[in-house]
Amino acid sequence: MDITTQNPTDAVPPPAAPPSPAEQKRAARGATRPGDRIFLGLSRGSGILLLVLMAAIAVFLTYRASLAIGKDDGNFLTTFEWNTGLVPPHFGIAVLAFGTVVSSVIAMVIAVPIAVAIALFITHYAPRRLGGTIAYVIDLLAAVPSIVYGLWGALILVPQLDGLFGWLNDYLGWTGIFSWDEGAPRSMLTVGILLAIMILPVITNVSREVFRQVPQMHEEAALALGATRWEVIRMAVIPFGRSGVISASMLGLGRALGETMAVATVLSPDFDIHASLLNPGGGTFAQNIASKFNEATEFGRDALIASGLVLFVITLLVNGAARAIIARRKEYSGANA
């Protein structure tokens, strides 16, 4: 019986070359399945709809703001007054811009380090059961309405700040920033502390999920090289989650910039810029809109919309800056790990 021997390499066909990127794009464009076409249309339509909505908001705010600014007798950017009932009206956003930025910066300085520390404790230090309990409590804090925070701040937080304000005045009052005239502690520092408590759950939750995505082999490699737990966090965890922490911070900053009722509840507003963070006074865009909108005339509402346009622009600039920072550090993102 003759047995014909064949070379195994002749019997097995060579593997097909993977499609090139251009072929993959052509295949995606030429997808014929109804589900693919529907999903592609919905995704593209959602993106276009978002751009249209943003443009519509910008056009509406710009148009209504131009009606008010055109009749303003003062400088809209530098006037320390908000009186739209005068003839001609006299109003400006200098105090509101200062108060919004200062209160948000205070909130971020307090909240971000604490939130990152809590997220690291939950993911890398706490036992599983304790970490789950803390995470559950943080999730509950994120769901509390802002008006509840405002009532808690007015009834509980403000009366308890006398001791802190007195201590700051005794030891740091010489700076002028922390001098206190022993008035009611309804100041920008109080607002910053309350905003820090409000944005803490948002930053903690996002940072926690980012830190959980750190590849296990990165941490094991650092431990194999003799690193301590803190060195593992410093060299492997924080660099990997840096862009995520920045994104979480921007989410918290967005809430701090636009918070209304909580700020209006604990702040004693006035249209003046105070050097001290402890004395009552100041104001924010959102607080001013919330407190004056119901009693404002049609022109007064246009003026408030003008201030809302400035807040809209500030928010866009902050988000753009965050995107730029993340893009510069994209080598730390999870997609490139």
C-alpha positions as CSV (number, residue, x, y, z in Angstrom):
1,M,0.0,0.0,0.0
2,D,1.5,3.3,-1.1
3,I,1.4,6.0,1.3
4,T,1.9,9.5,-0.1
5,T,3.7,11.7,2.3
6,Q,2.9,15.4,2.2
7,N,4.7,18.3,3.7
8,P,2.5,19.6,6.6
9,T,3.2,23.1,5.6
10,D,1.6,22.4,2.2
11,A,-1.6,21.0,3.8
12,V,-2.3,24.0,6.0
13,P,-3.0,27.3,4.3
14,P,-1.2,30.3,5.6
15,P,-3.1,32.5,8.0
16,A,-5.0,35.4,6.5
17,A,-3.5,38.9,7.0
18,P,-5.5,41.0,9.4
19,P,-7.5,43.8,7.8
20,S,-5.9,47.1,7.5
21,P,-7.3,50.2,9.3
22,A,-8.6,51.5,6.0
23,E,-10.4,48.2,5.3
24,Q,-11.9,48.2,8.8
25,K,-13.3,51.8,8.3
26,R,-14.8,50.8,4.9
27,A,-16.3,47.7,6.6
28,A,-17.8,49.9,9.4
29,R,-19.2,52.4,6.8
30,G,-20.6,49.6,4.7
31,A,-22.3,47.7,7.6
32,T,-25.6,46.2,6.3
33,R,-27.1,44.9,9.5
34,P,-30.1,47.0,10.7
35,G,-28.8,47.0,14.3
36,D,-25.5,48.5,13.3
37,R,-27.1,51.2,11.2
38,I,-29.6,52.1,13.9
39,F,-26.9,52.3,16.6
40,L,-24.7,54.4,14.3
41,G,-27.5,56.8,13.6
42,L,-28.5,57.1,17.3
43,S,-24.9,57.7,18.4
44,R,-24.3,60.3,15.7
45,G,-27.6,62.0,16.4
46,S,-27.0,62.1,20.1
47,G,-23.6,63.9,19.6
48,I,-25.2,66.4,17.2
49,L,-28.1,67.0,19.5
50,L,-25.7,67.8,22.4
51,L,-23.9,70.3,20.2
52,V,-27.1,71.9,19.1
53,L,-28.3,72.2,22.7
54,M,-25.1,73.8,23.8
55,A,-25.2,76.2,20.9
56,A,-28.9,77.1,21.7
57,I,-28.1,77.8,25.3
58,A,-25.2,80.0,24.4
59,V,-27.3,81.9,21.8
60,F,-30.2,82.4,24.3
61,L,-27.9,83.6,27.1
62,T,-26.0,85.9,24.8
63,Y,-29.1,87.5,23.3
64,R,-30.8,88.1,26.7
65,A,-27.5,89.3,28.2
66,S,-26.9,91.8,25.4
67,L,-30.3,93.4,26.1
68,A,-29.3,94.1,29.7
69,I,-25.7,95.0,29.2
70,G,-26.6,97.5,26.5
71,K,-28.6,99.5,29.0
72,D,-26.2,99.2,32.0
73,D,-25.0,102.6,33.2
74,G,-22.0,101.0,35.0
75,N,-19.2,98.7,33.9
76,F,-20.7,95.2,33.8
77,L,-17.3,93.6,34.8
78,T,-16.1,96.0,37.5
79,T,-19.1,97.6,39.1
80,F,-19.6,96.8,42.9
81,E,-23.4,97.2,42.8
82,W,-26.5,95.3,41.6
83,N,-29.4,97.7,41.2
84,T,-31.4,97.0,38.1
85,G,-34.3,99.2,39.3
86,L,-32.5,102.5,38.8
87,V,-33.1,104.6,35.7
88,P,-30.6,104.0,34.1
89,P,-29.8,100.7,35.8
90,H,-26.4,100.2,37.5
91,F,-25.1,96.7,38.0
92,G,-22.0,94.6,37.7
93,I,-20.5,91.2,38.5
94,A,-17.2,92.0,40.2
95,V,-18.3,90.9,43.6
96,L,-20.2,87.8,42.3
97,A,-17.2,86.7,40.2
98,F,-14.8,87.1,43.2
99,G,-17.1,85.3,45.6
100,T,-17.8,82.4,43.2
101,V,-14.1,81.8,42.5
102,V,-13.0,82.2,46.1
103,S,-15.6,79.9,47.6
104,S,-15.0,77.3,44.9
105,V,-11.2,77.4,45.5
106,I,-11.7,77.0,49.3
107,A,-14.0,74.1,48.7
108,M,-11.5,72.4,46.3
109,V,-8.5,73.0,48.7
110,I,-10.5,71.3,51.5
111,A,-12.3,68.5,49.6
112,V,-9.8,67.1,47.1
113,P,-7.1,65.9,49.5
114,I,-9.7,64.4,51.9
115,A,-11.6,62.8,49.0
116,V,-8.5,61.2,47.5
117,A,-7.4,60.0,51.0
118,I,-10.8,58.4,51.6
119,A,-10.7,56.7,48.2
120,L,-7.2,55.3,48.8
121,F,-8.2,54.1,52.2
122,I,-11.3,52.3,50.8
123,T,-9.5,50.7,48.0
124,H,-6.0,49.9,49.5
125,Y,-6.2,49.9,53.3
126,A,-9.6,49.2,54.7
127,P,-10.9,45.6,55.1
128,R,-13.5,44.7,52.5
129,R,-16.5,44.9,54.8
130,L,-15.4,48.2,56.3
131,G,-14.6,49.7,52.9
132,G,-18.0,48.7,51.6
133,T,-19.7,50.3,54.5
134,I,-17.8,53.6,54.1
135,A,-18.5,53.5,50.3
136,Y,-22.2,53.0,51.0
137,V,-22.3,56.0,53.4
138,I,-20.4,58.2,50.8
139,D,-23.0,57.2,48.2
140,L,-25.8,58.3,50.5
141,L,-24.1,61.7,51.1
142,A,-24.0,62.2,47.3
143,A,-27.8,61.8,47.2
144,V,-28.6,64.4,49.8
145,P,-30.4,67.4,48.3
146,S,-28.6,70.7,48.4
147,I,-31.4,72.4,50.4
148,V,-30.9,69.8,53.2
149,Y,-27.2,70.7,53.2
150,G,-28.2,74.4,53.4
151,L,-30.5,73.8,56.4
152,W,-27.9,71.8,58.2
153,G,-25.3,74.4,57.5
154,A,-27.5,77.3,58.8
155,L,-28.7,75.4,61.9
156,I,-25.7,73.2,62.9
157,L,-22.5,74.3,61.0
158,V,-22.7,78.1,61.4
159,P,-23.2,78.1,65.2
160,Q,-20.2,75.7,65.6
161,L,-17.7,77.9,63.7
162,D,-17.2,80.5,66.4
163,G,-14.4,78.5,67.9
164,L,-12.6,78.0,64.6
165,F,-13.0,81.6,63.5
166,G,-11.7,82.8,66.9
167,W,-8.7,80.5,66.7
168,L,-7.9,81.7,63.1
169,N,-8.2,85.3,64.3
170,D,-5.9,84.7,67.2
171,Y,-3.1,83.0,65.3
172,L,-3.5,84.2,61.7
173,G,-5.5,87.4,62.0
174,W,-2.3,89.4,61.3
175,T,-2.5,88.3,57.7
176,G,-5.8,90.2,57.2
177,I,-7.3,87.2,55.4
178,F,-8.3,85.5,58.7
179,S,-9.2,88.6,60.8
180,W,-12.6,88.4,62.4
181,D,-14.8,91.1,63.8
182,E,-16.8,88.5,65.9
183,G,-19.8,88.8,63.7
184,A,-22.0,85.9,62.6
185,P,-19.8,83.4,60.8
186,R,-21.8,83.6,57.6
187,S,-18.8,84.3,55.4
188,M,-17.0,83.0,52.3
189,L,-15.1,80.6,54.4
190,T,-18.3,79.1,55.8
191,V,-19.6,78.8,52.2
192,G,-16.3,77.1,51.2
193,I,-16.5,74.6,54.0
194,L,-20.1,73.7,53.2
195,L,-19.4,73.4,49.5
196,A,-16.4,71.1,50.4
197,I,-18.7,68.8,52.3
198,M,-21.2,68.8,49.4
199,I,-18.6,67.9,46.7
200,L,-16.7,65.5,48.8
201,P,-18.9,62.4,47.8
202,V,-18.6,63.1,44.1
203,I,-14.9,63.3,44.1
204,T,-14.5,60.3,46.4
205,N,-16.8,58.0,44.4
206,V,-15.1,58.8,41.0
207,S,-11.6,58.6,42.5
208,R,-12.5,55.3,44.2
209,E,-13.6,53.7,41.0
210,V,-10.5,55.0,39.2
211,F,-8.1,53.5,41.8
212,R,-9.9,50.2,41.5
213,Q,-9.0,50.0,37.8
214,V,-5.2,50.0,38.5
215,P,-3.8,46.8,37.0
216,Q,-3.0,44.3,39.7
217,M,0.3,43.4,38.0
218,H,1.5,47.0,38.4
219,E,1.1,46.8,42.2
220,E,2.5,43.3,42.4
221,A,5.6,44.4,40.4
222,A,6.2,47.3,42.7
223,L,5.8,45.0,45.8
224,A,8.2,42.5,44.2
225,L,10.8,45.2,43.9
226,G,10.6,45.8,47.7
227,A,8.2,48.8,47.7
228,T,6.2,49.6,50.8
229,R,2.4,50.0,50.5
230,W,2.7,53.8,50.4
231,E,5.4,53.5,47.7
232,V,3.1,51.3,45.7
233,I,0.4,53.9,45.9
234,R,2.8,56.8,45.1
235,M,4.5,55.0,42.2
236,A,1.7,52.9,40.7
237,V,-1.7,53.9,41.9
238,I,-1.6,57.7,41.9
239,P,0.1,58.1,38.5
240,F,-2.4,55.7,36.9
241,G,-5.4,57.4,38.4
242,R,-4.2,61.0,38.1
243,S,-6.3,61.9,35.1
244,G,-9.3,60.3,36.7
245,V,-8.8,62.3,39.9
246,I,-8.6,65.5,37.8
247,S,-11.8,64.6,36.1
248,A,-13.5,63.9,39.5
249,S,-12.2,67.2,40.8
250,M,-13.7,69.1,37.8
251,L,-17.1,67.4,38.5
252,G,-16.9,68.6,42.1
253,L,-15.8,72.1,41.0
254,G,-18.8,72.2,38.6
255,R,-21.2,71.6,41.4
256,A,-19.4,74.1,43.7
257,L,-19.6,76.8,41.0
258,G,-23.3,76.3,40.4
259,E,-24.6,75.7,43.9
260,T,-27.5,77.9,44.8
261,M,-29.8,77.2,47.8
262,A,-27.1,75.9,50.2
263,V,-25.0,79.1,49.6
264,A,-28.0,81.4,49.9
265,T,-28.9,79.7,53.2
266,V,-25.6,80.2,55.0
267,L,-24.3,83.4,53.4
268,S,-25.0,87.0,54.5
269,P,-24.6,88.6,51.1
270,D,-23.5,92.2,50.2
271,F,-22.0,93.8,47.2
272,D,-18.5,94.4,48.5
273,I,-15.2,92.5,48.4
274,H,-13.8,91.9,51.8
275,A,-10.1,91.1,52.4
276,S,-11.1,88.8,55.3
277,L,-12.6,85.4,54.6
278,L,-14.2,85.3,58.0
279,N,-16.4,88.5,58.0
280,P,-19.9,88.3,56.6
281,G,-20.4,89.5,53.1
282,G,-19.8,88.7,49.4
283,G,-21.9,86.7,47.0
284,T,-21.8,84.2,44.2
285,F,-23.5,84.1,40.7
286,A,-25.8,81.2,41.6
287,Q,-26.8,82.6,45.0
288,N,-27.6,86.0,43.5
289,I,-29.7,84.5,40.7
290,A,-31.6,82.4,43.2
291,S,-32.3,85.2,45.7
292,K,-33.3,87.9,43.2
293,F,-35.0,86.0,40.3
294,N,-38.6,85.9,41.8
295,E,-38.8,89.6,42.6
296,A,-36.9,90.8,39.5
297,T,-38.6,92.7,36.6
298,E,-38.2,91.6,33.0
299,F,-35.1,93.7,32.7
300,G,-33.8,92.5,36.0
301,R,-34.1,88.9,34.8
302,D,-32.2,89.8,31.7
303,A,-29.4,91.2,34.0
304,L,-29.4,88.0,36.0
305,I,-29.2,86.0,32.7
306,A,-26.2,88.1,31.8
307,S,-24.5,87.0,35.0
308,G,-25.5,83.4,34.2
309,L,-23.7,83.8,30.9
310,V,-20.5,84.7,32.7
311,L,-20.9,81.6,34.9
312,F,-21.5,79.5,31.8
313,V,-18.3,80.8,30.3
314,I,-16.3,80.2,33.5
315,T,-17.6,76.6,33.5
316,L,-16.6,76.0,29.9
317,L,-13.1,77.4,30.6
318,V,-12.7,75.2,33.6
319,N,-13.8,72.1,31.7
320,G,-11.5,73.1,28.8
321,A,-8.6,73.5,31.2
322,A,-9.3,70.1,32.7
323,R,-9.4,68.4,29.3
324,A,-6.1,70.0,28.4
325,I,-4.5,68.7,31.6
326,I,-5.8,65.2,31.0
327,A,-4.7,65.2,27.4
328,R,-1.1,66.2,28.5
329,R,-1.1,63.3,30.9
330,K,-2.9,60.7,28.7
331,E,0.0,58.3,29.2
332,Y,-1.4,57.7,32.7
333,S,-4.9,56.9,31.5
334,G,-6.4,53.4,31.9
335,A,-6.8,53.0,28.1
336,N,-3.0,53.2,27.7
337,A,-2.1,51.0,30.6
